[in-house]
Amino acid sequence: MSLRIHADALYDSLKSLLGSHDPNRVQAKIEHELRHMIPNWTDTLPDCPGWYWFKPQGVAEPQLLLVEHGRIDTKLMADLGPPNNLVDVQRVKGLWAGPLLPPT
């Protein structure tokens, strides 16, 4: 199910409570917030630290990766584990989904 379908369903359930509003702005805001809860696969590289789902190119299983700032500079680095450990996300090819919000 796409983010748009989730956003439309939430909007439909809430619109009677919202009073006068711009429906396009409300739906856009709902869709934006849902991106953290229902991530979609994309080839867009992470732009902030956090936990991301990552699916390498080819036939491989998705995995959770921690993306954080490097220890020496502020480049975003993905923790691929041994033997590579921290690798610049610019060099990691595949699909990304996230960042994931921590549980409340």
N, C-alpha and C positions, 0 to 999 in steps of 0.2 A: 504494500500500500504506500502510495507516495505522500510526501509531506503536504502537498496541496490538498489531497483528499482528507487528511487528518485536520488540516487547518480549516477547511470548509465545514467539516462536521462539527468542530468546536465552535466556529462562528455561528452556525445555524442554531446550536443549542444555547448560545449566549445572547444573540442579537436582540431578543425581546427585553433583556435586562439592561441594555446599553443606552437606551434613549437615543437622542440625535447624535450621529457620528458619521464619519466617512468610512463606509464598509471596506474600501480598498486598503486604507491605512490600518484598520483593525486586523484584516486578514493577513496583511504583510507582516505585522508585528507578531501575530500568532505563529505564522510560518517561520519567522526568524527564531523565535524562542524554541520551537519544536526541533530545530536543527540540532540542539544540544541533547535532546532526549531521543530523537529518532534520526541518527546520522545516516546519510546516503553515501554510497561509494562515489568517489570523484578522483580525478587525477591531479587535482589542485593540491599543492604541497601544504603542510601545516604552516600556519602563520603565527601561532602562539603555543606556549608550553601546555602540556596536558597528556592525557592518555588517548590514544588513537587506535582504531582498528586499522590494520594494514594487510593488504593482500598483494604478495609479490607477483611479478609478471610470470606467465606460464601457469602450469598446474601446481598450485600450492595452496595450503590451508591458510585462512586468515589468522592473524595473531594480534594480540594487544601489545602495543609498543608505547613506552614512555618517551615523550619528546620534551627536551628541556634545553635551557641555554648551556653552551659549552663552559668549561671551567676557566678557559683562558680568554675567550672572547664571547660575544653575545650571539654567535650563530646558533641556530636551532639544530640540535643533535638528536638523533634517534638511537635509543639503546637497543642494538640488535643482539646483544649477548655475545659470549665468546664465539669465535676468536676476534671478531671485529669490534665489539663493544660499541662505543659512541661513534656514530657516523653522521656527517653533515646531511640533513634531510634533502638537500639539493642533489645528492648522489644516490638516493634511495629511489628506485624506480618501481612503481606499482600503483595500486589504488589505496586511497585513504578515506577514513570516515571518522569524524570527530571534530573537536575534542569532546570527550565524554564528561558530563558533570558528575562529581562525586555524589554518592547517596546522601540523603538528608537524615 
